[in-house]
Amino acid sequence: MKRYHKTGALLILLVGSVLMASCDIKHTSSEGWKIMPRPLVAPPGVFLEEWEGKSLPRGTELRKVYDKGIELTKRSEGFIYKVYDDLGGYCVVGYGHVVKRNRCDGMEPEEFRRGITEDRGTEILRADMAMAERAVMTLVDNAQDLTDGQYAALCDFVFNVGRRNFERSTLRQVLNRGEYDRVPNQLRRWVNVGLRTWPGLATRREREIGLFFEGMEIPQSIADSRTLIDIRVGEQTDQKTPE
């Protein structure tokens, strides 16, 4: 009987550990703190990179992503109120904010260890988004002429995959040639982490496409490369779409 109790206790501990590993405590304004499944987060990119690109022209103000775009990013990133390790091994908090490039070790700022509110998470997200905004404004020709939806969709994409990956992408090339009918197919390629396609990334790309073509008909599929791209690595030379 004692052996049975020990086995049962071990089983309960094991199941509990699995549940805790797959869940986090989430705060909502309507329901307070509650246990939520931990999202499978792909490694953040843009705000880990030192800015090496062109500065904005003198007198040009950084264009901010409008509220609808911020809401898209928040929905895709998900909110975790305290620090946790994402799939890339980075210590992250809030809406995908990278605290440091290593795993959490208890040495993070007390604010992040104790937990932040969604309002504080939104404040941090808007600050993090600035580098994505700067990347789009300097890497996309005539970025000031983009609609609010187009600009926000591209900023969300860069926030997710990183400035360097966007800079050398076919997506950027087709944007700068004004070939917007090719944008949906190019966005839909960026859905892999390693060799695995992540449904969450596919959903995020569709949200970006919907926002990019807000109020317009989304172009139908054309004969473009559909080789899928690892968002951590970016587009390789042999994956480039032929001109």
Secondary structure, DSSP 8 states (H G I E B T S, - for coil): -HHHHHHHHHHHHHHHHHHHHTEEEEEETTTEEEEEE--------GGGS---S----TT-------HHHHHHHHHHH--EEEEEE-TTS-EEEETTEEEESS---S-S-HHHHH---HHHHHHHHHHHHHHHHHHHHHHSTTGGGS-HHHHHHHHHHHHHH-HHHHHTSHHHHHHHTT-GGGHHHHHTT--EETTEE-HHHHHHHHHHHHHHTTTS------S------BTTT---GGG----
